[in-house]
Amino acid sequence: MKNRGFTMIELLVVISIISVLSSVVIVSINSARVKGYDAQRVSNLRSVQMAIEMYANDNGGKYPSTNGVWYSACSTLGTQTTQNGAIPGLVPNYIKQLPLDSQTDGGSLCCYAYDSPIGGADYKYMFYNCPSSLACYGSTEAGSGLGDPNRSTSACAVYTTNAQGL
């Protein structure tokens, strides 16, 4: 009588194929997650940019001023403030609330920051220092129009032309 089971070699081959396929799927899922975070960050920048422009439209072309000081909910860049206090006068009339990145640590990683010189003639709003992000400074996203010329490897920004140097 013949034994009709699988040999140990056949079982090991099947297990190794399943392991390889599952590792490929896990890598794909992590890549998709990073791209999702980046898409949300770019969307946040654009939404806040629209709110800042609406504010300026209602205030004689002047942007919310921080008197040349960076405001952020993070502690390592400029003056630390509350999430909604980073851009004076914007919440709640022009945007419901300012974004807070899901990966921020409240100290230095994945922060949004705002600066506008005295008088509010210009502004820069940026997403800053998130090592996992490739939204504006990764090899695949170069030329997205959101890169920060002063922080080419660590920030995405929306700004007026004269605020590039901030």
Order of alpha helices (4+ residues) and beta strands (2+ residues): alpha-beta-beta-beta-beta-beta
